[in-house]
Amino acid sequence: MPDHTNKQFDNDLEFVRSQFLIMGGVVEAMVNEAVEALATSDLALVDRVREREKEVNRSEVDIDERISLLLARHQPTAIDLRTLLAVSKMLTDMERSGDEAEKIAVAVRRMQESGQPNPPLIELRHMTDKVASMLRQMLDAFARLDPVQAAAVVRSDKEVDREWKAALRNLITYMMEDPRTISHAIDLIFICRALERIGDHAKNMAERVIYMVRGTDVRHTGVKNTERQARGEEDESEADA
C-alpha cells in the first residue's frame, strides 16, 4: 500500500477517534446539566440538554458513515480494525446514553412544572457523580488505549447498581410515608433508572476498549476476569489447563 494511502488512513482513523471523544464529552455534559437542572430549577439547562441530544444523533450518523468508508476503502488489520469495530459498537451505547440524559431532562421539566417539592435523595447526586466519572474515565481509557483504566470503569458499575437499589428503597419509603410525594418520587425513580442505564452503557464501552487493545471479548465474563484480561494475564480456566 502506498505511503500516502497509509497516511490518509491514519489521519482518517485519528479523526474518527477524536470525533468520538468529542461526542462523549457532549454526552457527559448532558448528564451533568440534566441533573443540575433538577437541583437549580433552571429549565434553560433542560433546553440545552435537548439541543445537545440532536448534536449527539448527528455525530453518531457522521462517525458511523466515516467508519463504513474506511472499512470499504482500506483493509485495516490488528488494532486498527479492532478500533473501527469497537467504535462502531460504542457509538450505539454513547447515543443511547444521550437519549437517557434527555429523558432525565424531560422528567425534570415535568417535575418543575408540577410545582411540588422534591423528596430529598442524596443517592441521586452520588449516582450522577459516579456515572459522569465513569463516562470521563472510559473516554480517557479510550484516548490512552488503557485497558486497566477501562476495567476500573467496569468495576464502578457495581457501585452505581448499589446506589440505584438504595435510591429505589428510599423513594418507596417516601411514597409510603407521604402520598403527596408519589408523583415526584416516581419521576425520581425514572431519573435514577436513567442514570443506572447510562452506567451500563459506560461499562459496555469500557469493555469495548479492552477488546480494542487486548483483542479479548470480556463481556459477561465477570469483573475479576475482566481485570485479569485488561492486565494481559491468562484466564484462570486457561491457566489451570
MISEKOL-491963 format. One record per residue (C-alpha): x, y, z. Coordinates in nm, 2 decimals. Layout:
residues N
SITE      X      Y      Z
SITE      X      Y      Z
...
end
This chain:
residues 241
SITE      X      Y      Z
SITE   0.00   0.00   0.00
SITE   0.15   0.34  -0.09
SITE   0.27   0.56   0.19
SITE   0.03   0.84   0.11
SITE  -0.26   0.59   0.14
SITE  -0.13   0.48   0.48
SITE  -0.10   0.84   0.59
SITE  -0.46   0.92   0.48
SITE  -0.59   0.61   0.66
SITE  -0.41   0.71   0.98
SITE  -0.55   1.07   0.95
SITE  -0.90   0.94   0.90
SITE  -0.87   0.69   1.18
SITE  -0.75   0.96   1.42
SITE  -1.04   1.18   1.30
SITE  -1.28   0.90   1.40
SITE  -1.12   0.87   1.74
SITE  -1.12   1.25   1.80
SITE  -1.49   1.28   1.69
SITE  -1.59   1.00   1.92
SITE  -1.41   1.17   2.21
SITE  -1.59   1.50   2.13
SITE  -1.93   1.31   2.12
SITE  -1.85   1.16   2.46
SITE  -1.77   1.50   2.61
SITE  -2.11   1.63   2.49
SITE  -2.29   1.33   2.65
SITE  -2.10   1.38   2.98
SITE  -2.21   1.75   2.98
SITE  -2.57   1.64   2.91
SITE  -2.58   1.42   3.22
SITE  -2.44   1.69   3.44
SITE  -2.67   1.96   3.30
SITE  -2.98   1.74   3.33
SITE  -2.93   1.67   3.70
SITE  -2.81   2.03   3.76
SITE  -3.15   2.15   3.62
SITE  -3.32   1.94   3.88
SITE  -3.11   2.09   4.16
SITE  -3.14   2.45   4.04
SITE  -3.49   2.45   3.87
SITE  -3.31   2.60   3.56
SITE  -3.52   2.50   3.27
SITE  -3.28   2.66   3.03
SITE  -3.05   2.37   3.11
SITE  -3.33   2.13   3.01
SITE  -3.35   2.31   2.67
SITE  -2.97   2.29   2.63
SITE  -2.97   1.91   2.70
SITE  -3.24   1.86   2.44
SITE  -3.04   2.06   2.18
SITE  -2.72   1.86   2.26
SITE  -2.91   1.54   2.21
SITE  -2.97   1.64   1.84
SITE  -2.59   1.70   1.81
SITE  -2.52   1.36   1.95
SITE  -2.75   1.20   1.70
SITE  -2.58   1.38   1.41
SITE  -2.24   1.27   1.55
SITE  -2.35   0.91   1.56
SITE  -2.45   0.91   1.19
SITE  -2.15   1.10   1.07
SITE  -1.89   0.89   1.26
SITE  -2.07   0.56   1.15
SITE  -2.06   0.67   0.79
SITE  -1.69   0.75   0.81
SITE  -1.62   0.41   0.96
SITE  -1.80   0.24   0.68
SITE  -1.60   0.43   0.42
SITE  -1.27   0.34   0.59
SITE  -1.36  -0.03   0.60
SITE  -1.47  -0.02   0.24
SITE  -1.16   0.16   0.11
SITE  -0.89   0.00   0.32
SITE  -0.81  -0.33   0.47
SITE  -0.71  -0.24   0.83
SITE  -0.55  -0.51   1.04
SITE  -0.50  -0.58   1.41
SITE  -0.56  -0.29   1.64
SITE  -0.68  -0.05   1.36
SITE  -0.95  -0.29   1.26
SITE  -1.05  -0.36   1.62
SITE  -1.06   0.02   1.68
SITE  -1.30   0.07   1.40
SITE  -1.52  -0.22   1.50
SITE  -1.52  -0.11   1.87
SITE  -1.61   0.25   1.79
SITE  -1.89   0.14   1.57
SITE  -2.04  -0.06   1.86
SITE  -1.96   0.21   2.11
SITE  -2.14   0.47   1.91
SITE  -2.47   0.30   1.99
SITE  -2.40   0.30   2.36
SITE  -2.29   0.66   2.35
SITE  -2.60   0.77   2.16
SITE  -2.83   0.58   2.40
SITE  -2.66   0.75   2.69
SITE  -2.75   1.08   2.53
SITE  -3.11   0.96   2.50
SITE  -3.12   0.87   2.87
SITE  -2.98   1.22   2.96
SITE  -3.26   1.37   2.75
SITE  -3.51   1.16   2.93
SITE  -3.38   1.30   3.26
SITE  -3.42   1.65   3.13
SITE  -3.78   1.58   3.02
SITE  -3.86   1.44   3.37
SITE  -3.71   1.75   3.53
SITE  -3.93   1.98   3.32
SITE  -4.23   1.78   3.42
SITE  -4.14   1.80   3.79
SITE  -4.07   2.17   3.78
SITE  -4.40   2.25   3.60
SITE  -4.60   2.05   3.86
SITE  -4.47   2.28   4.14
SITE  -4.44   2.01   4.40
SITE  -4.14   1.99   4.64
SITE  -3.88   1.73   4.56
SITE  -3.82   1.45   4.81
SITE  -3.45   1.47   4.93
SITE  -3.24   1.20   4.77
SITE  -2.86   1.21   4.83
SITE  -2.82   0.89   4.62
SITE  -2.92   1.09   4.31
SITE  -2.61   1.32   4.34
SITE  -2.39   1.02   4.42
SITE  -2.52   0.84   4.11
SITE  -2.47   1.14   3.89
SITE  -2.11   1.20   4.01
SITE  -2.03   0.83   3.96
SITE  -2.19   0.79   3.62
SITE  -2.02   1.11   3.49
SITE  -1.69   0.99   3.63
SITE  -1.74   0.65   3.45
SITE  -1.80   0.83   3.12
SITE  -1.50   1.05   3.17
SITE  -1.27   0.76   3.27
SITE  -1.39   0.55   2.98
SITE  -1.31   0.83   2.74
SITE  -0.97   0.87   2.89
SITE  -0.90   0.50   2.87
SITE  -1.01   0.51   2.51
SITE  -0.78   0.81   2.43
SITE  -0.49   0.65   2.61
SITE  -0.56   0.29   2.50
SITE  -0.55   0.20   2.87
SITE  -0.73  -0.13   2.93
SITE  -0.66  -0.13   3.31
SITE  -0.84   0.20   3.35
SITE  -1.13   0.06   3.13
SITE  -1.15  -0.23   3.37
SITE  -1.19   0.01   3.66
SITE  -1.49   0.16   3.48
SITE  -1.64  -0.19   3.46
SITE  -1.60  -0.24   3.83
SITE  -1.75   0.10   3.90
SITE  -2.08  -0.01   3.75
SITE  -2.13  -0.23   4.06
SITE  -2.13   0.08   4.28
SITE  -2.38   0.25   4.05
SITE  -2.61  -0.05   4.08
SITE  -2.59  -0.03   4.46
SITE  -2.68   0.34   4.46
SITE  -2.97   0.26   4.23
SITE  -3.11   0.00   4.46
SITE  -3.06   0.22   4.77
SITE  -3.24   0.51   4.59
SITE  -3.53   0.29   4.50
SITE  -3.57   0.17   4.86
SITE  -3.57   0.53   4.99
SITE  -3.81   0.65   4.73
SITE  -4.06   0.37   4.81
SITE  -4.03   0.47   5.17
SITE  -4.11   0.84   5.09
SITE  -4.42   0.73   4.89
SITE  -4.54   0.52   5.18
SITE  -4.49   0.79   5.44
SITE  -4.63   1.08   5.24
SITE  -4.86   1.01   4.95
SITE  -4.81   1.37   4.83
SITE  -4.46   1.27   4.72
SITE  -4.58   0.99   4.49
SITE  -4.58   1.18   4.17
SITE  -4.24   1.33   4.22
SITE  -4.10   1.01   4.36
SITE  -4.20   0.82   4.05
SITE  -4.02   1.08   3.84
SITE  -3.71   1.05   4.06
SITE  -3.72   0.67   4.02
SITE  -3.73   0.73   3.64
SITE  -3.43   0.96   3.67
SITE  -3.23   0.72   3.88
SITE  -3.31   0.44   3.64
SITE  -3.19   0.65   3.35
SITE  -2.86   0.72   3.54
SITE  -2.82   0.34   3.61
SITE  -2.86   0.27   3.24
SITE  -2.60   0.53   3.15
SITE  -2.37   0.35   3.38
SITE  -2.44   0.03   3.20
SITE  -2.36   0.19   2.87
SITE  -2.03   0.33   3.01
SITE  -1.95  -0.02   3.12
SITE  -2.02  -0.16   2.78
SITE  -1.80   0.09   2.61
SITE  -1.52   0.02   2.86
SITE  -1.54  -0.35   2.77
SITE  -1.50  -0.24   2.41
SITE  -1.19  -0.05   2.50
SITE  -1.04  -0.37   2.64
SITE  -1.13  -0.56   2.33
SITE  -0.98  -0.29   2.12
SITE  -0.64  -0.30   2.30
SITE  -0.62  -0.67   2.40
SITE  -0.83  -0.83   2.13
SITE  -1.03  -1.02   2.40
SITE  -1.41  -1.00   2.44
SITE  -1.47  -0.97   2.81
SITE  -1.85  -0.92   2.80
SITE  -2.04  -1.14   3.05
SITE  -1.72  -1.29   3.19
SITE  -1.72  -1.12   3.54
SITE  -1.53  -0.82   3.68
SITE  -1.24  -1.02   3.81
SITE  -1.18  -1.19   3.47
SITE  -1.22  -0.85   3.30
SITE  -0.94  -0.71   3.52
SITE  -0.71  -1.00   3.45
SITE  -0.76  -0.97   3.08
SITE  -0.71  -0.60   3.10
SITE  -0.37  -0.66   3.27
SITE  -0.28  -0.91   2.99
SITE  -0.30  -1.21   3.23
SITE  -0.43  -1.55   3.14
SITE  -0.79  -1.65   3.21
SITE  -0.79  -1.87   3.52
SITE  -0.95  -2.16   3.33
SITE  -0.67  -2.14   3.07
SITE  -0.40  -2.11   3.34
SITE  -0.54  -2.43   3.51
SITE  -0.55  -2.63   3.19
end
